[in-house]
Amino acid sequence: MKIITVLFVSALVLFLQNSSASLDEGCKRLHAVNRNESYEFCVTSLQVDPDSRTANLSQLTLIASKLTKKNYTHTFGVIQQLLGNQSLSHSQREALGACNETYSSEIEHADIAIVDLETGDPEDAVGLLQAAARAPGNCESAFSDRHEASLIPGEDALASLISALARDLAVLLNYKG
């Protein structure tokens, strides 16, 4: 009985060590090929999904893509709330309208990328996630083009980081070299 207990505990320790190695290794690989991608941000962002602990690169990419969609949906909701504010200037309303359109469109791109990843087609997902990753910058440009301060700089900054993570993981997943 003592040997079975020792074997069970040893197997459990090995499993627990390896379970976080997938997330850790995926983020290390990403950081190694793209120094702009923060290892800490990668781990912290992806570990909100309990499945990330044992996920392979493909699954981590899917998790990041789903986080992008969630984040974009949240940002879209913030934009919708702001558009309801009657005290906005004309140019603020125009900029928010452009952001509204951009995020709405990129939520759809993220949705399609998720389906592509779920069906094993990371090549198409890369292009969609690249387009989606431009949404926060396009939104910020809508404000700066009108000489207005952004009304959602924090949301755009986080959206930029999360979408870049999904895009970069998809590129790494698709890398054949």
Secondary structure, DSSP 8 states (H G I E B T S, - for coil): -HHHHHHHHHHHHHHHHHHHHHHHHHHHHHHHH-TTS-HHHHHHHHTTSGGGGG--HHHHHHHHHHHHHHHHHHHHHHHHHHHT-TT--HHHHHHHHHHHHHHHHHHHHHHHHHHHHHTT-HHHHHHHHHHHHTHHHHHHHHHHTTT---S-HHHHHHHHHHHHHHHHHHHHHH---
